[in-house]
């Protein structure tokens, strides 16, 4: 586990270094370390002391927690009251833009410091085995109530962008949850929301899933009649 932890921290450092557009030499200069040391950190070959880890997080402009967020498998059972899917720490989220389906992964774990459920959203991943290879990452908390499951998340590289995920949890048995994601549009930075599906296992991206993720015109009309859906005029 120790070796895996060092490798994980190294991967996170490399990920955020590339996101920031820094070379190994540039990061080394920022924290006054040799190029060889940075290279070994990223490959998980040597231990990083706390002070150096903090210097690296400052240079990369990320919270140190994001560098050591190791997704270990806890032997402690997650309280079922906190997760409607039971003892599962990885959930699969799907949404659709146009006619294209996008898949994401939410990883949750219990914080040892305060007992709260922490969450990281790997938004739009290409491979479920390489979550770091995603469009962007959001970090925050999971909140579970009797009939509501919600996540409050913040873009790890752009703190102005917050994301709220809300799911209704029915009393009857279910295999997935339908909810809404709301936040700021990545391109326009205007308020936006879209339908999302949350599942305890990967789903086939077929016509059935596409149909489930589609909001029909009849539903939109009914929402407008009940004043549930508000359309904002063009600000231009």
Secondary structure, 3 states (H helix, E strand, C coil): CHHHHHHHHHHHHHHHHHHCCCCHHHHHHHHCCCHHHHHHHHCCCCCCCHHHHHHHHHHHCCCHHHCCCCCCCCCCCCCHHHCCCCCCCEEEEEEEECCEEEEEEEEEEECCCCCCEEEEEEEEECCCCCCCCEEEEEEEEEEECCCEEEEEEEECCCCCCEEEEEEECCCCCCCEEEEEEEEECCCCCCEEEEEEEEECCCCCCCHHHHHHCCCCHHHHHHHHHCCCCCCCCCCC
